């Protein structure tokens, strides 16, 4: 799904940014200030930072040893000594430690999903500082552990991220940020990265499905929030085969029913593009008497759209002459 028209982005609390060098902390603040027309909320990301520490300090490293440990033992020459040291430590760990850390990660994943749910993305610095080669050579483990403060949890928790350049530091060094989203929400991160860079956002998901809406899901209407993340694809009208009724539901909704060519009117609606998974969730949560069906548009296209059961339409007031749910609502308010 795409980011909302006015996205809601989370950023870390000041105390969660303690690992940043002073110049990087200022660069992060400057980068955040570039996000125009975006709601910003500070959140506690300490559960994510705790999970990140497991990459170097936990028993999860046993997974790396299972993949390449035999090679490390038999052909150590040519391996980076720091990497070899990290992987080889797995032989000192026991199964109980590994099981405990897997359980910790499972709980952390659930917590991360809950933490990120209200937001389009979490914005973080990609790293903490800009060390020189000599510093890394002197303390490779310590520095690499620190550099991964804000990234090491991402793969461990099966999250997605898009990294882009941020504001440079005052001493003209590069600085980057990343938008972190939950599993399979890559498009939101791409959209927000494009917004920060002031470029057009490419579509990551190309197999989107068009959905026609005619009432409470229209822009500005009470259920439009259920389309957060979908892309608005334009205004539409049906063929003249459809009639529109005002259903007695909460919130009020129209019911669209096909009666036959020339037996209705061209009904106004809006088209949104959303992922097949998003459409599936819509269908699973759809309350009676609403339905999804094929809808014929005046321009010749046939798309999936909202309709209602025929018996519900028979019991409702016919408002076809208004030509649109919005026009009907305006007329009802003026009475």
C-alpha positions in Angstrom: 0.0 0.0 0.0 1.1 3.6 -0.6 1.6 6.2 2.0 -1.4 8.4 3.0 -1.8 11.8 1.4 -0.8 13.3 4.7 1.5 10.7 6.2 2.1 10.1 9.9 5.7 9.4 10.6 7.3 8.3 13.9 10.7 9.4 15.0 12.7 8.3 18.1 12.7 10.2 21.4 15.7 12.3 22.2 17.0 9.6 24.6 16.8 7.0 21.9 19.2 9.1 19.8 21.9 9.1 22.5 24.2 7.0 20.3 24.4 9.7 17.6 27.4 11.9 17.4 26.6 15.6 17.9 26.9 16.4 14.2 24.7 13.5 13.2 22.1 14.4 15.8 21.8 17.9 14.3 21.7 16.4 10.8 18.9 14.2 11.8 16.9 17.1 13.2 17.5 19.1 10.0 16.4 16.2 7.9 13.2 15.7 9.9 12.4 19.4 9.4 12.4 18.8 5.6 9.3 16.6 5.8 6.5 18.9 4.7 2.8 18.2 5.3 3.7 15.2 7.5 2.5 14.5 11.0 5.5 13.7 13.2 5.3 11.8 16.5 8.1 10.9 18.9 7.9 7.3 20.1 9.9 5.0 22.4 11.9 2.7 20.2 13.8 1.0 23.0 12.3 -2.4 22.2 13.8 -2.2 18.7 17.2 -1.2 20.1 17.1 -4.1 22.5 16.4 -6.5 19.6 19.3 -5.0 17.6 21.8 -6.0 20.3 21.0 -9.7 19.7 22.8 -9.5 16.3 26.2 -9.3 17.9 25.6 -10.2 21.5 23.0 -13.0 21.2 22.9 -16.6 20.3 21.2 -15.8 16.9 24.7 -15.9 15.5 24.4 -19.7 15.5 22.3 -19.3 12.3 25.3 -17.8 10.6 27.5 -20.6 11.8 25.0 -23.2 10.5 25.2 -21.5 7.1 29.0 -21.0 6.8 30.6 -22.4 9.9 32.2 -25.4 8.1 33.8 -23.0 5.6 35.1 -20.8 8.4 36.7 -23.7 10.1 38.2 -25.3 7.0 39.3 -22.2 5.1 39.9 -19.3 7.5 42.5 -17.7 5.3 41.2 -14.7 3.4 38.3 -14.2 5.8 37.9 -10.9 7.5 39.1 -11.7 11.0 36.3 -9.7 12.7 33.6 -11.6 10.8 35.3 -14.9 11.5 35.5 -14.1 15.2 31.8 -13.2 15.3 30.7 -16.4 13.6 33.1 -18.7 15.5 31.6 -17.5 18.8 28.5 -19.6 18.0 30.5 -22.7 19.1 30.5 -21.3 22.6 26.7 -21.1 22.8 24.2 -23.7 23.9 20.8 -24.6 22.6 19.0 -23.1 25.5 20.5 -19.6 24.8 19.5 -19.9 21.1 15.9 -21.0 22.0 15.7 -18.1 24.5 16.8 -15.5 21.9 14.5 -16.9 19.2 11.6 -16.5 21.7 12.8 -13.0 22.5 12.8 -12.1 18.8 9.3 -13.5 18.3 8.0 -11.3 21.1 10.0 -8.4 19.8 8.4 -8.8 16.3 4.9 -8.7 17.8 5.9 -5.6 19.8 7.4 -4.0 16.7 4.2 -4.6 14.7 2.1 -3.0 17.4 4.6 -0.1 17.7 4.6 0.7 14.0 0.8 0.1 13.4 -0.4 3.7 13.9 2.2 5.2 11.6 3.1 5.1 7.9 6.8 4.6 8.8 9.4 5.1 11.4 12.2 7.5 10.4 15.7 6.7 11.8 19.3 7.6 11.1 21.1 4.9 9.1 24.1 5.0 11.4 25.5 6.9 14.4 28.7 8.5 13.2 31.3 8.7 10.4 34.4 6.9 11.6 37.7 6.9 9.7 39.5 3.7 8.7 42.0 3.9 11.5 39.2 4.0 14.1 37.5 1.0 12.6 40.8 -0.9 12.5 41.4 -0.2 16.1 38.0 -1.3 17.4 36.2 -3.2 14.6 33.7 -5.0 16.8 32.8 -2.0 19.0 32.5 0.4 16.2 30.5 -1.9 13.9 28.2 -2.7 16.8 27.6 1.0 17.3 27.2 1.8 13.6 24.4 -0.8 13.5 22.4 0.6 16.4 19.5 1.7 14.2 19.7 -1.0 11.5 20.6 -4.3 13.2 17.0 -5.0 14.3 15.5 -4.6 10.9 16.3 -8.0 9.4 16.0 -9.7 12.7 12.4 -8.5 13.0 11.6 -9.0 9.3 11.0 -5.3 8.7 11.5 -3.4 5.5 13.5 -0.2 5.0 14.4 2.3 2.3 17.5 4.4 3.0 18.1 7.8 1.3 20.6 10.7 1.8 19.6 13.2 4.5 21.1 16.6 5.3 24.9 16.8 5.3 26.6 17.6 8.6 27.9 21.1 9.3 31.4 19.8 8.4 30.0 18.6 5.0 30.1 14.9 5.8 27.3 12.6 4.4 24.4 11.6 6.6 21.6 9.2 5.7 18.1 8.3 7.0 15.8 5.4 6.4 12.1 4.8 6.5 11.2 1.6 8.3 7.9 -0.2 7.7 6.4 -3.5 8.5 6.7 -6.6 6.4 5.5 -6.1 2.8 4.8 -2.4 3.3 7.7 -1.4 1.1 5.6 1.0 -1.1 5.0 3.3 1.9 8.7 3.6 2.6 9.4 4.3 -1.1 6.7 7.0 -1.2 8.1 8.7 1.9 11.6 8.5 0.7 10.5 10.1 -2.6 8.7 12.8 -0.6 11.8 13.6 1.4 13.9 13.8 -1.8 11.2 15.8 -3.6 11.0 13.3 -6.5 8.2 11.3 -8.0 7.6 8.0 -6.2 8.0 4.9 -8.3 5.4 2.1 -7.9 7.1 -0.8 -6.2 3.9 -3.0 -6.5 2.9 -3.2 -10.2 0.1 -5.8 -9.8 -2.3 -3.4 -8.2 -6.1 -3.9 -8.4 -8.5 -1.1 -9.2 -11.4 -0.6 -6.8 -14.4 1.6 -7.5 -16.1 3.3 -4.5 -19.4 5.2 -4.6 -20.2 6.3 -1.0 -18.7 6.2 2.5 -15.2 5.3 1.1 -15.1 8.4 -1.1 -12.4 11.0 -0.2 -13.6 13.1 2.7 -16.2 10.5 3.8 -16.2 8.5 7.1 -14.8 5.2 5.8 -12.1 6.6 3.5 -9.5 5.8 6.2 -9.9 2.2 5.2 -8.2 3.1 1.9 -5.2 4.6 3.7 -2.3 3.5 1.6 -4.2 3.0 -1.6 -3.5 5.3 -4.6 -6.3 7.6 -5.8 -6.6 6.9 -9.5 -9.3 9.4 -10.6 -13.0 10.2 -10.7 -15.3 7.8 -12.6 -18.9 7.3 -13.7 -20.7 4.0 -14.3 -22.7 3.2 -17.4 -26.4 4.1 -17.2 -27.3 0.6 -16.1 -27.0 1.3 -12.4 -29.4 2.6 -9.8 -28.3 4.1 -6.4 -30.2 3.8 -3.1 -29.7 5.2 0.4 -29.2 2.2 2.8 -30.2 2.4 6.4 -26.7 1.6 7.7 -24.3 3.1 10.2 -22.6 5.1 8.9 -25.0 5.8 6.1 -24.0 4.2 2.8 -25.4 4.0 -0.7 -26.2 0.8 -2.4 -25.3 0.4 -6.1 -27.3 -2.2 -8.1 -27.2 -3.0 -11.8 -30.6 -3.0 -13.4 -29.8 -3.1 -17.1 -28.7 -0.9 -19.9 -30.6 2.4 -19.9 -32.5 1.6 -16.7 -30.5 3.7 -14.4 -28.0 6.7 -14.6 -24.3 7.3 -14.7 -23.3 7.2 -11.1 -20.3 9.2 -9.8 -17.6 7.4 -8.0 -13.8 7.3 -7.4 -11.2 4.7 -8.4 -8.4 3.6 -6.1 -5.5 1.3 -6.8 -4.6 -1.1 -4.1 -2.7 -4.4 -3.6 -4.4 -7.7 -4.0 -3.8 -8.4 -0.3 -5.5 -5.1 0.6 -8.5 -6.0 -1.6 -8.7 -9.4 0.1 -8.8 -7.7 3.5 -11.6 -5.5 2.3 -13.6 -8.5 1.1 -13.0 -10.4 4.4 -14.3 -7.5 6.5 -17.2 -6.4 4.3 -20.4 -6.2 6.3 -23.8 -7.1 4.9 -25.5 -6.0 2.7 -22.4 -4.7 1.0 -20.7 -6.7 -1.8 -17.8 -6.4 -4.2 -18.7 -7.1 -7.9 -17.8 -6.2 -11.4 -18.9 -2.6 -12.3 -19.1 -1.3 -15.8 -17.7 2.2 -16.3 -18.9 4.8 -18.8 -15.4 4.8 -20.4 -15.7 1.1 -21.3 -13.7 -0.4 -18.5 -14.9 -3.0 -16.1 -13.5 -2.9 -12.6 -14.2 -4.3 -9.1 -16.5 -2.0 -7.2 -18.8 -1.7 -4.2 -22.4 -2.7 -4.7 -25.1 -4.1 -2.4 -27.5 -7.0 -2.4 -30.7 -6.6 -4.5 -33.1 -7.2 -1.5 -31.3 -4.4 0.5 -31.7 -2.0 -2.4 -35.4 -2.8 -2.7 -35.9 -1.9 0.9 -34.0 1.4 0.6 -34.8 4.9 -0.8 -34.0 5.3 -4.5 -31.6 8.3 -5.0 -30.5 7.6 -8.6 -31.7 11.0 -9.8 -29.0 12.7 -7.7 -26.3 10.9 -9.7 -23.9 10.7 -6.8 -23.8 10.0 -3.1 -22.2 13.4 -2.4 -25.0 15.2 -4.2 -27.6 13.3 -2.3 -25.9 14.2 1.0 -25.7 17.9 0.1 -29.4 17.9 -0.8 -30.3 16.1 2.4 -28.4 18.7 4.5 -30.1 21.6 2.7 -33.6 20.3 3.5 
